[in-house]
Amino acid sequence: QECEAHAAPYWTAARDSSGDGSMHQVRRPYSIRDRARNRKAMRAKAAIGEKMSAGSGTVESQLEYAADIGYKLKDHGAGKPDIIIADLNTTAALLKAAHAAKDTCFYHQNNLLLYFDEPNMGIHLDPNVLGVVSTIQQHMPIAAVLASATLGPWEGLEQWWRGPVPARQITISLEPYDLPMSTLNVYNTDASTVAPVSPLGIFANYAEFQRTMADHRLPCLLLRHLTGRQGNDLLGIKGPGGDWDKVQADVKSLRVAVEPIFKGLSYADFTRLKALWAAGEGGARKVEGIKGALSKEGVTMVGCIDPRKVAFALAGYANREEWTASVHNLNAKLKEGERMMKEQSKQKDKKKKEEEEEAMMGDEEGGQVGLITLRPMLKVTVAEALDSDIDTLVMLSKGIAYACGSGTEPMVKRLYNQALLTVPDSLKGRAPPLNVLVVDYSSIYGTDCPAVDTLLLQEDLGRLLAWEDLQQFLGRLRRDGTAIFYSLRTLRRAALGPGAEEIEDKAEAEYQRSVELAVLGMQDKAPRDVAAEVAALSEVTEAQGRSVADAAAFALTSVLSFVLPPPLKLPEGLPKVHPAELAGTDKELLAALQKQLKANSALLLKLLKKKTDQVAALNKIEALALSASPFVGRTGGVRFLGAAGQTLKLLYDMDIISEEAFLAWSQQRRAAAAMESDSDVRFIEKTKAFIAWLEESESEEEESDEEDEE
């Protein structure tokens, strides 16, 4: 876009993915071709003696061919580009070729300046990407620019980043005070709510806040998540409300003044503002599914693993009745458009030979007569529509398009790229022609649209991304807007940096131990005072910034652990309930567990009232059985893996976990396992028979109810 705007001669280059990866394609865009002289050259192509299709080949042959044909066809720049825009693999191949090229060659390394955009993108996810990036660094030309918001200080980089020879290094730093404002939110799929998370709501406690404020870059990045009212609160400004607050809504110019106040918050101010910002407009709002969270005025960008699947889901593909009606409507438009095209074709004279040649060349002035309007400001040619899948046309008619690494239909790709050029001011209050862009990881960095004001990151992709990638995703907001995550954990990693998850795991392990010790301390009380026990757990929970659901889940796993050998370093004076060694058989294990569940049933029933809390508890039981976080090192938990189905059946028989919760948990885990190829599914597999039995029982009850009604 920049090259087109400044009329700079450029080429594009990419690896040919159809072969073994060693072939590349270099292309000359139409914008650098002199059409008048190009037409004459095309007529004389026989004299040129060259094929007109570049095909693919080694990067050297492609560069030399593009230069030769560009010179002969009178391209701007006389066959030499000012800029080559290349993908990662072709950049590596080009630099290797430049390193070995003769001094007289136009692409010799001394003639190149490398501008490497976001060089650390993807190196955490794919070792192949890391290998290509290291190849680029090994063959850097004499002048190179590493442009990154997340790479880190030069002195802290590994040696291979620094190029093949000692270099003079200059760092140009731009503090991100002018980044667009973006409010952070978490979408709850069960409750269908979107809950804002303030810059203080991200933190589990004041100690975590203090650790983060000591970082050299995170505080400044967090300032962009402040709303205007929150900025006013930090500065101690109390306005009359109404329009006055709207004037103050842009705190970008005040961020330099706000930063030291934000970083220096006392424990009392931190606690007060965190509570204040979580109330009122900071509370969760109900939405009609995830579609209700999409932008109503601008463009929403959705990040996920499978863009096509998600795009169809957002377009309403599951509603077959409405979708079928849309298909019939579009088919009628297509038939009418095709009829009018044929009628118009009969009335036209034959085209001139020169125009035919231009059409064969793919000139932009040529094109198929006849357009189909999919939605306001979104039109496709009849020819495109006839060649396309009808379901894809329906998806586009709903204002939704997608982009992924491979497999994107040409028409969808064209309209998607068109959507990237949408400028909000040009819409004059109307909705954009495409208002939802669904992307996978490979397309996040290439989606630069000034109309994007809402980001939505699904958890299947979000949990895989490194902090640098999450920051880049947030950077796709080119105007003030909203970022929505599917989990608070991923939101925390995006905002607080790469160590947030590890620190949280440690904090969760400490909290789990606190709950287990508290529940263990209740075992010798007679009679048991359930209200006092719940109050004691609430006190532990509040002290560590946790939820009631966390307390309920860990209370249940604590009772399960009472039939296992005691954990290491138990404090003195606690009741002795753990056995010295593991039960020899499943029957003995379950008998001991039944005894412990019965002794603690009143407490568990009080804590595990909600289905969502029961589902959370089942997740923690699975973690215990797999010795996963926060039970790493508790290898005795694996005893429940062998008796997984029987353990869940016992919880069901004792009415601690409901049938609805078991089925909801099973559905969620199956969906998660389907998205994660490396997911540990041992526990799920062990419980299949029990879940199948529940599903059959539910089906039989429904049939019985239908018979009674008859």
Phi, psi and omega in degrees: 000319179295317180297317180297317183295325184259009178055038179273128177297124181218158171241162170243150182216137181208156177287142175278106185283355182280344182254215182270006178095356182267352183257150183225165178230128175245129186233147176257116181290158182297333185294339181263001182266136175277105191295320182297310180288331180294323179297318178296320180293324179295322180294333181261022186297333178296324180289328178295323178074027181238148173291150184266352177254125185287334181062219177219162181183195176294157183296328178296312182295323180293319179295316182292322178294315181299321179293318182294310183290327178295324178291316182290330181265013172064040176297155170298137184091003177056038175088001179240130180274153169280328185223137170245120179261113189232155174281178188298310185294319180289328175300315179298315180294320181294318181292325175295319178295320179295326180294327183263354186288158176289157181301330184279352183286139185292339179254022174302150187301332179288345179264002186250147164237124180268122170251106186258106184275125180049064186295337180267011178294123172083354184289342179279338185264329190224116179297334177294320177297317178301320179296319180293318180298319179295326176297317178300316181294326180291336184243026180302140175288182187295334178235129182211146177238124173259108184258111184207143174269352190226006187290328180098168182298147182303317184292341180266357182282150175295157188301325185294342177290341194269005175091176186284337182226157177305136185232152170280125187246131178235130178252125175251113183253133175239109180293136188278049179288338184261013177297147176301151176286139178218114177283140181265141182217156173238129178266126179260111184292324182292313183270350183054053179232154173244119184248120176296145176237115182286165177301339174268333179292344177294328188275139178286329182198175183292326180298319178294321177301314180297320178300317182291322181295341179279349180287151185280345184231334186297318181303318180295320179293326181290336182298333182290346181268004175282137171275170179301317181294323179293322175298319177299318180298319180294323181276355180074025180265128178239105181267174181283357181090191178063222184297332180301318179296325180294324177298324182275004188292339180263102182263007183302318182289344181259002187296325179297322179284327184285326189305309181296328178293315180298313182293333185261016181302135175282168178301318182295315180292321177302310182296317182294312182290325178299315178292318180298316183285343178274348182263170176061239181293349177274359180279164180292145176240143181283138176228158179274079182069184183293335178298331179289346180267353182288157181296140179265343184240320182256213182247136175258131174254125182250123177259133183199178179278319185240086185300319182297314180299315181292322179300316179294323179296316179293331179284350177096027182299331182292334177277087190296324182295311180292323180295317179299321178297320178294322177298314179299319181296316180291322177299322178295319177297320181296316180297318180292319179296320179294321180296316181293325178297315180295320180295317180292327180296323180293329185274349184273146172282164177294145181287156176289155184299322181296322179292325177296319179296320179297320179295321178296328178284350181082026181302141183295337182284342177280181177151160181283133177287142177105122181235149175246127177271113178278322177197167182310129179069012178232106183233148174229156177288155178300321180298316177300315184296320181292329180277350186262161175287135184297325179294325177295320177297320178297316178304313180296324180294341176272002179085023185237134175222166181220163176216134178217171185303324179207155175091006179282129179298143183305318181295319178296318180297318180296313181292325177298312180296326175297318182297330180296339182270359182297126177252123185308318184296334182283346184281336179053048176088351179275158177289145177298151179301321171240115186250003174224122177244117183257126188228155170261185184302317185294340184260352181301312186288337181269359181261097181238094186236121182294346182269355181290118177235002177219130176246140179225115183249111179287152189291332181300325176268319185303320184287346180270341188279142172284168181302320180300319180292322179295322176295322178295323178297314176299329180290351177288345174289113181260001175212168180303134184190211190227140173241126184241127178247159179270350179212146177293329180298313179293321176301317180297319179296321180295322186269327191254354175104175189295336183270357186299318183294317180296320179294320179294320177301318179295317180295322179294321178298320178294320179294317179301318179295321179298317179295317181297318179294322179294316179292322178298321180293344180274351192287339181257010179278135177215121356282165180281133177254096186298319180300318179292324179293318178296319179297320179295318178293323178297322179295317177297318182296313181295323182297332182250013175066034182256177182253166177298324179299320177297316180298317181297315181297314183284337173295320179291316179294331177296316179296320177297322183288346180292346178261006177252161175305150185296148175292165182290150171058047173288137178298154178288154174091359179273153179303145180265093181247339183286142174287159180289330180215166183294150175297142184286326182233163177298324181298316179293320179299313183292324177296317178295321180294318179301320179296316181290321179296320180296319181294333184247012186299320182298316179295314183295319179295326178292321183280325188258057180278322185273146178298320181297323178292324178293321177297318178299322179295321178296323177298321180288326175297319177298317179299320178297317182292333182260003184054038179267170180304133008264024183253023178300129182096344178272068187296341179296338180298337180298342178300330179282346178291317179294331181247033186301308182299318181292326178296314179294323178297321179294318177297326178289314181297328182269009176060028177275321175241133183277161177301318181299321180292319178300314183292321178295317179298315181300318180296316179296317182291322177297316179297317180295318180295326179294330181274338183249105182294333182258016182293142177279106186254016184299316182293318179299316180298321182291338183260002184304314184298317180295315180296319178299320178297319178296317181295321177294318179298319179296318180296319179294322178295319179296319178295321179295319179297322179294321179294320179297321179294326179290000000 
